[in-house]
């Protein structure tokens, strides 16, 4: 007993019997009503099995990574094409809580259309009056356009009096090759000059590195899977270690010259597992090299692929989840893309929200206080292990093909990423992977958000002797955004959007659910749905349709009402020459409905993108 008279052990719900997995399975079986348990099991794009329930892993140990209690570096993105403006923005970010800068050069992997000019003068202006000894500074380089001597020239230009605390140069020739599909030399011929550039930088006492980066965003931006990102990053880092060793650098110094950069997105659990798996996998590579594993520096950036132009405010939620996952996954530095980045160059307001997302999670949620909080979670442990196995198998396949450079030049990596990208695009088209505000719950009358009136930096012309298929940069929302953009052009030209008439049958209880579904469905493609109630007879229905000015019509009601009224309603509308949809599946009545004039059926799981594209064709929208 304690001094308060309470038992020393007073577990919650102590009077209830302990629940077991078998007890839970009995309840699940009853709830499923005969459906298979597999219905509750999901699969990732790597075909990783994700169970609905996991036991606690009582024997788990935290993974080595960011030191316990140490906050990650809050990197503010510096990408304004005008170096002096970029400097003003950088100083503003630092004054308001950023602890580091992510400097994007034009044409780099993460430039996304903007970036400063890769020259010593431009970089010196961008860093003017900034104490580089007190900041973490990370560079996003374009290997072909930015000379690696740029940094050493900067050191001489600014006459830095104190060593830089953290200058991560980010040289990544394989990444540049991957996104451009072009190179002046093959990787085998390029590797020695890359390695000699690193050794020259390492000899400068003011520069501490790391200098090279294995940037997995190349795969993420192209639509690849988590295991593909990890395998690619491992293969690139291994290629860089080999190149450095070949010019005489020790293996220990070679690994210290390299860091990793990964994308994190709104899939919280896979993002956490990816970061944890990366450390385990790189430790295995170190052991294979005869080295005792050391924590490697991992920089995380919120994903470009997940951003939307439409309803961009939802990007704030996506970024919050992504930063949360990066923090819990043990990232050493995090860069959050502003929520308007997909629309243009973000203004100071958008940058403030990106910065404060991190600061709130650090200072108010205290996410950095616990070392590897995912340790002990059965779900995270299992997912991390599955990712490690899948990524290692692919890494071995890339190595067997000659390494990252040879695999890129032969198209091996591109083919594997293309297969996953096609699966993702199909899931987006059918809305199995919903995009809130774009493919689901669109606001067709939304007001545009502000971005700076600065045109994107045009891509540099590439001269090359080695050509292969590049890895594209995509955003998943783009196909829907193209349809919305076409609708906007119609609105600007005519003063009205293209319309679909919702032909509601029966009572509101009958048609409201499917009318709401149809409204969201069509407005995801920029086609405005008209509001209407039920109609007393077919003449009233046709008159309302003609008065609406719509050229499309969609029958909306319950299956019961469809059985009694849909055929007659379709015939009446078909007489006007309109294109007719029905909200729901045709079922056993599909043949009769089609004969009556229904041309398409919209329902959960249909190819929404294909149907909306066809609707634009029917409406003759370019």
Secondary structure, DSSP 8 states (H G I E B T S, - for coil): --TTS--S---TTTTS----HHHHHHHHHHHHTT--GGGG-EE-TT--EE-S-----TT----S-S-TT---EEEEEE--SSHHHHHHHHHHHHHTT--EEEEEBTTSTT-TT--B-SSHHHHHHHTTT--GGGSEEEEE--TTTS-THHHHHHHHHHT-SS--SEEE--B-HHHHHHHHSEESS-HHHHHHHHHHHHHHHHTSTT-----EEEETHHHHHTT--HHHHHHHHHHHHHHHHHHHHHTT--HHHHHHTEEEEEEE-S-HHHHHHHHHHHHHHHHHHHHHTT-------EEEEE-STT--STTTTHHHHHHHHHHHHHHHTT-SEEE---TTTTTSB--HHHHHHHHHHHHHHHHTS-GGGSTTTTTT-HHHHHHHHHHHHHHHHHHHHHHHTTSHHHHHHTTHHHHHHHHHHHHHHHHHHTTSS--BTTTBS--TT------BS-----------SEE--------TTHHHHHHHHHHHHHHHHHSS--EEEEEE-S-HHHHHHHHHHHHHHHHTTT-EE------SSHHHHHHHHHHHT-SEEEEE--HHHIIIIIHHHHHHHHTTT-EEEEES--GGGHHHHHHHTEEEEE-TTS-HHHHHHHHHHHTT--
